[in-house]
Every structure is written in structure tokens, then in C-alpha cells.
């Protein structure tokens, strides 16, 4: 289902601003599962085109979409996360091969806050190895390419997130910035 073409209903969801999607979920005219399906399809297309994802949380996100707070401030809204965000059962290896295949045991406070607000985390995005580069590339997940020019990477340690947002595979994404990680992706 998630690798299928975008339907007209999916496109209608993707065209709505976040505030409208949240209002429609809160009002009961839109289901979190339908919103997730539209964004998951688009995110997987973004990954095929740019290699921007590190973890595909969609099976778990389907469960969260069914039980999310449909009256919360982010009711039913899919949220993408930089690879640094800890989610039980999924890696947060930051492109460092020694940390790959070692799923997190605890959920980060950020993820808990998002879920408490009704958000549905659904993918994690690529970073440079140990976050210390202005090119979004590592030996675990490879290079993420720039949406606008495949000869370039998006830059910064939030490069995978920037790429996914630019492609339209997410409307709400979480990054972090100390030395340009959010400001550098182009």
C-alpha cells in the first residue's frame, strides 16, 4: 500500500497546511491513518529519489496513528525525526557503524512530547557520520542527495531531514543545530 501511487485523496491531504490537517483530525473528518498513508507514500518516494531515510517506522506508526490523541495540538500529524531521536526498537547510530544494529531501549523526551501532543513519528532521516560534517553522508546509510541537484548533498547534520521536507515527504520534521546543522542544508 505505501509503495503505491499517490491517490487524489493522498494529494489532497499533502496539499493541506498542517493546521488544516490537525483541525480535520480533531473534527473527525480525517483519520490519522489516512494522513499517515499519504505522508508515508511521499516519504518513501523521497527516499527512492534521494536516500534521505535511515529508519522506516511505518509499521509502528500505523499502531500510533490508531491510538494517537486526536484532540491534541498535533492530532494525527506525521512527524519525521533526525536519526538522533531515540525510539525503542530502532537504531540511532548517527551514521556510526559501531552503533548500528543496537536498537534504543528508551524513548527520548522529545519523541514522548510529540506523541503526547498527538503526533505520529513515522521515519528517521540521514545524517553525516557522527554529525560532524557539512555533507550528508556516512558509511552506514550512504549519501543523501540534494532534491534540486543530485550532484550535491543537502549539507549539515540535518541534511536528510531538510531533503525530506523539501521533497514534500514530511511537513513537520525535527532537527538539531549547534554549528549549522539546520541552517546549512540547501
C-alpha positions, 0 to 999 in steps of 0.5 A: 500500500505505501509503495503505491501511487499517490491517490487524489485523496493522498494529494489532497491531504499533502496539499493541506497546511498542517493546521488544516490537517490537525483541525480535520483530525480533531473534527473527525473528518480525517483519520490519522491513518489516512494522513499517515498513508499519504505522508508515508507514500511521499516519504518513501518516494523521497527516499527512492529519489534521494536516500534521505531515510535511515529508519522506516517506522511505518509499521509502528506508526500505523499502531500510533496513528490508531491510538494517537490523541486526536484532540491534541495540538498535533492530532494525527500529524506525521512527524519525521525525526533526525536519526538522533531521536531515540525510539525503542526498537530502532537504531540511532547510530548517527551514521556510526557503524559501531552503533548500528544494529543496537536498537534504543531501549528508551524513548527520548523526551522529545519523541514522548512530547510529540506523541503526547501532543498527538503526533505520529513519528513515522521515519528517521532521516540521514545524517553525516557520520557522527554529525560532524560534517557539512555533507550528508553522508556516512558509511552506514546509510550512504549519501543523501542527495540534494532534491534540486541537484543530485550532484550535491548533498543537502549539507549539515547534520540535518541534511536528510531531514531538510531533503525530506521536507523539501521533497514534500515527504514530511511537513513537520520534521525535527532537527538539531543545530549547534554549528549549522546543522539546520541552517546549512542544508540547501 
